[in-house]
Structure formats: C-alpha cells, structure tokens
C-alpha cells in the first residue's frame, strides 16, 4: 500500500471518531508508531485506541490536539 493511501485510511479513522464526538485524551509514542486514545462519555464504547503508523497522520493528529486545546498561533 502506498504511503498516501495509508495516510488517508488513518486520517479517515480519526475524522470518523472526531465526528462522533470523541476527543483525544492520550498519545503514546513508540518505535512502532503512536497509540492515540480517544474518549467519548456519550457513546457506548467510551474509549477507542488507534495505532497510527504513518508520519503524516501523526502530524495531522498533532494539529487536532492543538485545535482541541484552543491554542492558536
């Protein structure tokens, strides 16, 4: 699979959770990628963890964290 297709798949997974009202609660960086924990108290499945391996997707969720925290430059 191409790197761009991998990015699109991971980005769509993140965007789907964000649209459902999930928020990023924790990120664990490893040599295998990043594990991003999402939380939504209103959903039946309150916690979801995604394993993000693509570098561009890791930058993408970084911008979402900044936006979520309300930090603007």
Secondary structure by P-SEA (a helix, b strand, c coil): ccaaaaaaaaaaaaaaaaaaccccccccccccbbbbbbbbccccccbbbbbcccaaaaaaaaaaaaaaacccc
